[in-house]
């Protein structure tokens, strides 16, 4: 999890990929909207496959104990 950082000076403290201003939520949103890992990496060349995996793991850990939300 050393790839994801929270710094109140960067994007108001939203979790981002270390060394970037790319927030975790953006990566999850792109994948959720159907982009492939390869397409995300093409759109954001500073990202790595490991960054995407770390973002997914971070998001998973954040919602692991959350209540169910009915959409």
N, C-alpha and C positions, 0 to 999 in steps of 0.2 A: 504494500500500500504506500510505499515511498514515492510513487509516481503521482499521487493525488495530494494536493496541498490546499489548505484553507488559510488565506491571508486577507485580513480586513482591508488591506491597501489595494488588493486586486479584485476587481468586480464586486466590491462590497462584501467580500468574505464568502462568496460562492466557491464551492470546490472546483478547482481547475487542474488541468494536467500540468505538472511541475515544469517550470521554464516557459510556459505559454500563458495566454489569456483565453484558452479554449476551455469552456466550462463543461463539467461532466454532463449536465443536463442536455447540452447541445449534441453531444455524441449519442446519448440515449435517444434523443428525439430523431436524429438522422437515421439511426438504425431502425427505430420504430416506424418511420415513414417509408421504409423499404430500401434505403440505400444499403449496398453491400459494404463489407469491411473495406474492400478494395476501392470502392467509390469514395468512402470517407477519407481514406488515406490519400487519394488523388486530390480531393478538395482541400485537404489540410496536410500538406506534405511534411510538416514538422512533427506530425503524430507518427507513432509506431503501432504495430499490432499489439505490443505489450501495453501501450497506453490505453488502447480501446478495451482490452481485457481488464485492465485496472479500473477503468471507468464503470464497466459493467459490474464488477465485483463490489466497488464502492457503493453503487446504487442498490445492489442487492442487500448489502449489509445495512444500508440506511432504512430500507423498508421491511426488513426481516421481522421486526416486532411491531410494525405499524398495524393499525386497525384497517379492515377492509373498507375500501371506498367503492360505492356503487355508482357507476357512471351512467 
